[in-house]
Amino acid sequence: MSAHAESSQATGFPARATAFVDRPAIAVGISWYPEQWPESRWETDLALMKATGFNTIRMGEFAWSRMEPEEGRFDFAWLDRAVAAAERHGFMVVLGTPTAAPPAWLTQKYPDVLRVDENGTRAGHGARRHFSFASGRYRDLSRRIATEMAKRYGKNPAVVGWQIDNEVGPPSFDDESVAAWHAFLKARYGTIDELNRRWATQYWSQFYNSFDQVPLHATGQQNPGLLLDFKHFTTTTWTDYVQNQVRAIRPLVDSRAFITTNTMFWNAGFDHFVMHRDLDIAAWDNYIPDGRPDWVANGANHDLVRGYKQRNFWLMETQPGRVDWVPVNRALDPGQVRELAWQSVAHGADAVLYWQWRPSPNGQETYHGSVLGQDGQPNPIQPEIAHVAADLIRATPLLADTQPVAKVAMLFSYDSRWAIDLQRHHKDFDPIKAFTDFYRPLRVQSQGVHILPAAADLARYPLVVAPDLNVLTEAQARALEAYVRGGGHLVLGPRSGMKDDANALWPQRQPGPLAALLGARVAQYYALDQAVGITGSVTGKAAIWAEALEPTARDVRTIATYADAGGWLDGKPAIVTRNVGRGSITYVGAWLDPEAMAKLAASRLADAKVAPLVADAHPDFEIAERAGAGKRILIAINHGSVAHPLTVPAGAKPAGGDWADGQVPAHGIALFQLAPEAR
């Protein structure tokens, strides 16, 4: 357990992302880059930030060349003044280590630290993240600058958190990475014979005599075991890269200050559950590039981030209106910045920080949305952001030390995502879309879902859904069986239990090590170029993927069958279920359309006795509950473009927001305090 986690428990507030009991429990703020502006402007900016309602500033994550203008010569005087000015204005400060953007002196003197792509091209200076994640020299230099920062600011009373690097992700294929790859494989398999066995390298004469013969590849027509292990390797390497700095600064910083890194939207570069094991909290950057939010899918990513640590998180960056990196950078509609801020809080965010305060006079992101314009005056989005800040500051006493409530858990597996992506078998089988298609009706109907790793403790969830648990280990299967026998209701989606953790087929048919528990198996799977019908207690259509199921036990019940006249699937079971012990296991063999998926969700929720907090809410409403410290808070968000009526539970007391005359306006929010649940 980290010092921060121990401090959090000592405060009695395990739900809270931060461990400072004398600081606001909810942070709202901005990324500020004082190194880009004359110091004569700083006081004006800080006063405007305060007037906007912010209580938190993030800084430092791209300022290496200013902190260390020449090798070994450090200049923190300007940052001393910036941190002191922020503290003088009453801000909490999060400092970022600046290692995402090495200075020119470093890359010129040590070109070996530069990242090499899979084609052998070495990166040049001038962008960011252009270093090799395996470079020992780069890690030494990164640890040194992080250590110098921590020595100077680790016990500064204004500094409540530390962000390591920024949006890590791109791998490298340089010589050090290749050597690290071979060492990783040796540590994972022990002997080359074991690797050959797990990868089945007699196929295409891939057999290896030694680890140093194994090529380093991320793509191409390579062995699926190699490609999945590449992802395991990048996970190990990036995690160790981040921990290299964590280990350096941890002894030097206040034990109450969190240490984290910021991640990105559905990022597939590494296993985020592994990355966060030894970080204090999760933090991520939530952007809607096309300006048209799918609120359910966006909420799923919030739930995933919360699942990394199974506790509240920080939204370290989000857009003040628009981004600048897609073909059409549409701005969010009026009111949507506010509704999305509240969505993050509803899903467990204890901080909402915007990127950025003001666009740099030049640089790659000058067109990105900002609170101020290039003239230093507020942009049209500023009043809405000020509204967000006022909301959150006002609601802090209610929200403090509460966390999202859910009775439904969904299992997300990076191994499964990667394995399916490597061998989709149907171009449209996107594992993220498959996941969110299951999530959508479950979230809308249950009004609370937690997303967890496959190895999580599931005992407190009546219903657990694993949409595409393609990679399944024996240990995970045993844990899921125990969950079912103990009274849990488990739902598996298509392609579940097909592979082991070396991306090899299980010798038994799907769902592999869970086939005996299910009392059924997949007789055959089919990629579909047109939809087929689904009949039974769940009706609708299946597209993209369908599996013909075959019961092997007498007590298996068929919930739905295929209607595919003249086809392989006609009359075959599509969904089966079986009661086992005090629980049940259900297998869904098809990618269902929304109608069928909604019916399936309703039936599984009913069997698990999971009911919504607000019955019959309009589909535009997102309903959530945060609870803790003797409080229960209902959050209702109208994601629609018109007002909708909202009937709240008996005894609910209005506690803020826009609810009036029984309605919530377009893009509005409403807060209610609920009576404590009966024990």
N, C-alpha and C positions, 0 to 999 in steps of 0.2 A: 504494500500500500504506500502511495506517495505521501509526502508531508502534507500536500494540499488536501488529499482525501482524508487524512487523519484530522486535519484542522477542520474540514467540513463536518466530520462526524462530531468533533468536539463542540462545535457551535450548536449542535442539535438541529441543523438545517440541511439534511442530506439531499433534499430536492434542489437546493439552490446551486446554481452553477459556480458562483463565487463564494469565498469563505470569509469575506469581510463583513462582520455583523454591523459595523458602523458606517457602511457605505450602502448606497441604494441597491436593492435586490434586483431591480430591472434597469438595464443600461440602454440608453438611446443616444446615438452619436454619429460620428463622422470620421472618415480618413482625411488627415491633414498632412500636408507636405511642406513644412516651414522652410526646408532647404531650397525650395523652388521660388521663394519670395523674399523681398527685402524685409529685414527685421522691423523697419518702420511701419510695415503693414500688419504685423502680427497682432498688436493690440486691437486694431479694428476688426480683424477676422475673429479673434476670440470673443470680442463683445457681441459680434453678430451671431456666432455660434450659440452663445449663452441666450441671446434674445430669441433664437429659434427654438430653444428649449432643451438643447443637448446637455448631457451630463458626462459624456465620455468622448475621448479622442484617441484614435489609433494613429501611430506615426512610426517612422524609422525604417520600414521594411524595404525601401529601395535607396537608401542613403549611404551605401558603403563608401562610395568615392568621396563623400563629404566627411564621413567619420574617420576614414583612413586614406587621406589623399596620396600618400606614398607608403610603400611597404614599411610597416613598423612604426610609422609616425601617426599617432592618433590625435584627432581634433574633435573633442566632445563639447567644447565651450559653447558652441551654438546650440547644441542639443540640451545642454544644461539650462540655458536661458529659455528654450522652448518648453521644456518640461516644467520649469519653475513658473513660467507665465501661465501654462495650463493649470497648474495647481493653484495659482493665485486667483484664477477665475472659477475655481471650484470643480474642475473636471477630474474624473478618473482617467488614467492613462493606460493604454495598452501599447507596449513596445514590440516592434517586430525586428527580428534579426535580419540583416540586409542581404542575406546570402543568395537570394534569387537573382540578383543582378551584380555580378562581380565587376570591380573597376577595371579600367583599361590597362593600368600598370600591371595588374595581376595576369590578365589573359595574354598580354604581350610578353611578359617575362616567363610565364609558365604556360605555353600553349598546350602542353600535355593535359591540362585540366579541362580542355574544351570537349564538349560532347561530340561523339561521332555517330552518324545515323546508320541505319542498317545497310545502306549502300556504300558506306565507307567515307562519306563526306564529313569533314570536320567543321563544326560551327565556327562562325566568326563573331567578333565583338559587335555590340550595338543593339542587341535584342535583350532578352532575359531568359533564364532557365537554360543557358547555353553551356553549362558545365556538365561534367560526367559525374553521375551519382556514385560511382565506384572509385573516384580518384582519391587516393590517400592524401596527396598534397592539398587538394581542395578542401578535404575534411579538416586538415590541420589548420588551414588558413581560416576556415569558417568557424572552427572551435575557438580560435584566438580572438576574432572580432566579437563573437558572442560572449566570450568570457570577459573581455574588456568592458562590454556594455553592462554585464551583470555586476561586475565589481563596482561600477559607477552608480547604477540605478537599482540594483537588486533590493535594497532596503529603503528606497525612496517611498515615502508614504503615499505619493500620488499614483504609483505604478501598481495596478491591481492584476495585471496579466501580461503574459509573454506569448508572442506568436513566433514559432520557428519557421523561417523561410516564408515562402508564399506560393500556394497552389502547386506543390510539387507534382511531378508526373512523368515527364519525358525520360525514357531510358537512354542508355548509351551502349555502343558496341565497340568501344576502344579496347586496347589490349588489357588494361586493368579490369574492365568489365568481363572480358573473356576469361581471365584468370579467376575472377570471383565466381563466375558461372561454374567453372569446373570444380572449385572448392565447395560450392553450394551443392552440386550433384553428389559429390563424395560424402558430404555430411548427411544428405538426405537418404542415400541408398547404401552407403557403406562399401559396397563392392560393385564393380562394373557388371558382374554377372547378375546382380539383383536389378540393376537398371535395365539390362537387356531383357530380363524376364518380365518386368513390369511394363516395359514399352513394347514388348513382342517384336524385337528388332530383327527376327528372321524374315519378317515381311520386307520385301524389296532389298534384301541383303543389307539392312541397316546396321548389322551387328557391329559393336564397338569392342576393341581390345583394351582401351583405357579411357579414362574420363577426358583426357586432353584431346581426344579425337572428336568429341561431341561439339558440333557447331552451335554458335549462339545465334538464334533466329527468333523473331517475333511473328513473322508472317511467312507465307509461301507454302509450298507443298511439302511440309515437314510432318514428322510423326506427331500425332495428336498429344502423345505423352510429353514430348519435347516442348510443344507449344504451350501446354498447360503449365508445365514446370517453369517455362520462361516467366509466366505470371507469378508463380510462387517465388521465383528468384527476384523479380522486380519488387515484390512485396517485402521480402527480406532485406533487400538492399536499400530501398527507400526508408523502411522503418529504422534501419541502423543509421542511415544518414541523418534522420531527424533526431534519433536518440543520441547521436554523437554530440549534438549541441545541448540537448536536454541534460545529459550527464554533466556537461561542463557548467551549466548555469544553476542547476538545482541547488547545490550547496550554498550558492551566493545570493539567492533571492528569498524574499519573505515567504515563509511557509504557507501563508494564506493566498499568495498570488498563484493563479493558474498558469500552467504551461500547456500550449496546444499548437496546432497548425491548422491552416484553413484549407478546406477541400472544395471540390466543385461538383456540379450537377451530374448525378449518375455516373461519376467518373469511373472508368474501368481500368485505370493504370495499375492499381494494386488493391489488395484486400484491405478495406478501411477498418474492418473489425480488428484485424491484426495491428494495423498502424496505431490504433487508439488504445491498445491495452495498457501502455505505460505513459499515456498522456492524461492530464487531469480532466479535461472536458473535450467535447467535440465542438468544432466551429466550422461553418461553411459559408459559401458565397452563393446566394440565390439570385439568379438573373432570369428574366423572361425575354429572350432575345427578339422574338417577333412581336412583342408587346401585346400578345393575345393569350392571357393566362388560362390554362386548363387547371382550375383550382384543385380538382381532385388529384390529378397527377402530381401537381406541385406539392400538395400536402403529403403525398407518399414519400417524396424525397426528404421532407422535414422529418417524417417518422423514421426513415432510414437513418438519418444523421443522429437523431435521438437514440436510436438503437445501438450506435457504436459504443456508447458507454452506459446505455439504459438509464440516463439521467438528463436533466436539462442541458441545453447547449447554447452557444452564442451564434447569432447570425452576424458574421464578421463583415460581410459586404452585401449590399443590395442596391438596386438601381434607383436613382432619383429621376425616374421617368423613362429613360431609354439607355440602350447600349450603343456600341459602334462597330461590331465585328461581324454582322450578318448582312446578307444582300440588301434587305430592307429593314432599317433600324427604327421600327415604329415605336412611338411613345405609348406608354400605358394610358388608358383613358382617365379623365378626372375622377378621383375617388379610389382608383385601383391601387395606388401606392399605399394608401391608408389601409385598405382592406387586406392587402398582402402582408403588411406589417403585423396586423392583428392575426392573420392566419399563422404566421410563424410563432407568435406567442401562444396561440391556441394549441400548437403542436409541441410546445416545450421550450421555445426560445426565451432566454432571460436577457437577451440583448438584441437590439436592432441597430446596426451601424450602416450608414450610407456611404457609397463610394461614388463620387468624391466631393470635397468641398468646393473646389474651383479648378477649372481646366488649366493645365500647365500652358505657358505661352507657346510651347512647341512640344512635339513628341507624338508617339504612336496613338495616343488615346485622347487627342484634343476634341474629338467630336462626341465623346462619351457624355452622358448626362451628368449634371452637377447641380449643387444647390445654388451656387453663384455662377454668373456668367464670367466671360473673360475680362469684363470691365469691373469686376468686383462687386457688382450689384446683384440682388436676388433674382434668380430665374423664376418663371411662373409657377414652378413646382414647390418653391420654398414655403408658401403658406400651408400647403397640404402636409408637408413634412413637419412644420411647426405644430399642426393639428395632431399628427401622430405623437410627437414628443409630449405635448400637453396631455393627450390621452394616457400615455404610458406612465408618466410621472404621477398623474392623478390616481391611476389604478394600482400603483405599486403596493400600497398596503394590502389590497385584496389579493394580488398575484404572488406576493412574496412567499417563498417556501411552499409553493404548490407545484404540482406536476400533472401532466396529462393522464387521464383515466381511460383504460380500455379493458374490455373483456375478450377481445379478439386479438390473436397474434398471427402475424404472417412471417414465414421464414424466408430470408433472402440469403442466397449462397453465391459468393463471387465465383467459386469453382464452377458452379452450375451455369452461371451466366457466361463465363468464358468458354466452357465446353460446348454449349449450344452455339455460341457465336462462331466458334471454330468450325463447326460442322452443322450448319443450319438445316440442311437437307431440303429446306424450302426457303427461298430468298426472303420471304416476308415473316419468317419466324424470328421476330425480334424478342429476345428474352425479357427486355424491360417492358415492352408493350404487353407481353403475355402476363407479366406480373401485375401491371397497373390495371389490366382488364379484370383480373380477379379482385384487386383492391377496390375498384370503383364501387361496385354494389355493396361490398362489405362495409366500406367506410360510410357510405350514404345511409345504409340501413341500420348499422350498429352505432354510428356516431362516435366511434373510437377504435383505432387500430394501432397496435404497437408492432413495429418491424424489428425482428431479432435475428441473430445468427442461428444456424441450424443446431448448434451445441448449447443453446441457452436453456435455462431452467424454465419450463413451461407450465409448472404445476398450477399457477394461479389463473390460467386462461382456460375457460370452458371450451373455446374453439380455437384450433390452430390450423392454418392453411398454408400449404407449401405449393405454390403454383407450378413451378417447374424445377423440382429438386433433382436435377439430372445426375449430379454427382452425389453419391450417398455412401458414407463409410459404414462399416459394421458397427462401430461405436455409436454413430448417430442413429442407426436403425434400432439398436437396442434401447437407446434413450426414448425414441419415439414409441416403441412398443410399450415401454413402461408407462409412458404418458397415457396411452390409450387404455391399457389394462387398469390404470388407476382412476379412470373416469373421464378422461379427456376425449374430445371429438376431433379427429384428425382428417383433413382433406388434402389429398395429393392431386396435383394437376398433371397434364400430359407430359411425357418424357421423363417422369420421375423414376429414380432408381435404376437408370440405365448404365451408369458408369461408376467406376471407383475413383479414388483421388489421384490415380495416374492416368486418368482419361481412358481407361480400358473398359471394355464391356464386361459386366458381371456375367458369370457362366449361366446363371438362371435368367429367365426373361423378366422384364419389368413387372413390378417395381423392385427387382433384385432382392436384396436381403429383407424386404418387407412383404414379399410375395406370400409367404406362409401366413403371416398375420392377416393379410387382406383376404386370403382364401380365393384368390383370382390372379390372373396374369394377363399380360398383353400378348395375344396370339400373333398379331402383326400390326405394324404402324404404316400409315399412308400419308404422303404429302398430297394435298388436294388442290386442283386447279379450278374447282367450282364447289360451291357449297352443297352440303347434303343435309337432309332433314334429321331432326331429333324428335322422338315421340316418347310419351310416357308421362310421369309426374313432372318432368322437366321437358318443356317443348321449345322448339326454335330451330336454329340451324347451326351447323359446324362448318368452319372454313379453315383453310391453311393446313390443319393437322387433325388427323383422326386415328384412333387406335381401337382395334377390335378386341374387346375384353373377353376373357374365357374363365368363368368360375371354376374353381377346383374344390370348393367346399360346399356342402349342401345348404348351409345357412346364409350364403351370400344372396343379397337381394339386388335385383336389377332395377335401377331408378329410371333409366332411359335407354332407348335403343335407337339405332340408325334406320332411317328410311332412305334407301339408296337402290332403287329398283334396278336390277341387273348388275349391280356393282358388288365388290368384295365386302362392303360393309353392311349390306341390307340385312336387317333383323338382328345384327350383332349387338351385344351390350355396349353402350357408350359410357354409362356411369353405373358403378356398383357400390354397394355399401355392406358392411358387416358389423354386427355388434360383437365386441370382444371384451371380456371382463366387465368392467363397469362403464366402458366407453365404446367408441365406434371408430372405424376407419372407412373412408370413402375415397374412391379413385375416380377421377374425371379424365376420360381418355380423349377428349376433344377440345379444340379451341372454340368455345361457344360464342354465339353472338350475344349482344347486350340483353336481349329479352330472356334468353335461356340462362345467362349468367345471373341475372337478377332473381329469377325463380330459384336457381340453385342456392344462391346466397340466402334467400328468405327461408328455404327449407332447412339449411344447415344451422342458421341462427336460431330457428325455432327449436330444433332438436337440442341445441346447447343451452336453451333458455336464456338467450341474450336478447334484451329488448332495448329500443332506443330511449334516450333521455327525453326527447321531444317527439311525440308521435305525429305522423302525418305532416311533417315539415315540408315546405315547398322545396323542390329539387335545387333551387338556387341557394338554399341555406346550407351553410356549413355549421354544424353544431358540435361543440366540444365541451368537455369538462376538465378543469384543473382543480385538484384537491390536495390538501395537506395542511398541517398546523391547525387542525380543527376547522378548516374552511372548505367549502365546495362552491366553485365559481362556474357558472354556465356562460359560455361565450357563443354568441350567434353572429354569423357574418353573412350578409346578403351579397352574394357575388353577382346578382342579377342587375339588369339595367332599369328595373321598375321596383316600386315598393311592394312588399309582401306582408301579409298578416303573420303573426307569430303567437301561438298559444304556448305558454310556458307551464312547467309543472306547478301543481298547487303549492302555495307557500313561498314560491320564488319571489324575491324582493329585487326590484330594479336597483342596479348598482353602477350605472354609467352607460354612456353610449347614446344611441339615437332612437331608441324605442319610444314611440309615442302613439297614443290611441290604438294600441295593440298592433302596430305595424313597425317595420324596419325599412327605411328608405333604400333606394338603390345604392349599392356599395357601402351601405351603413353597417354599423356593428351595435350590438347590445350586450350588456353584462347584467347578470343576475346572481344574487347570492342564494344558494339553495340550503334547505334544512339539512342537518347532518343525517347520514344514512343510519337507519336502525341496525343495531348489532344483533 
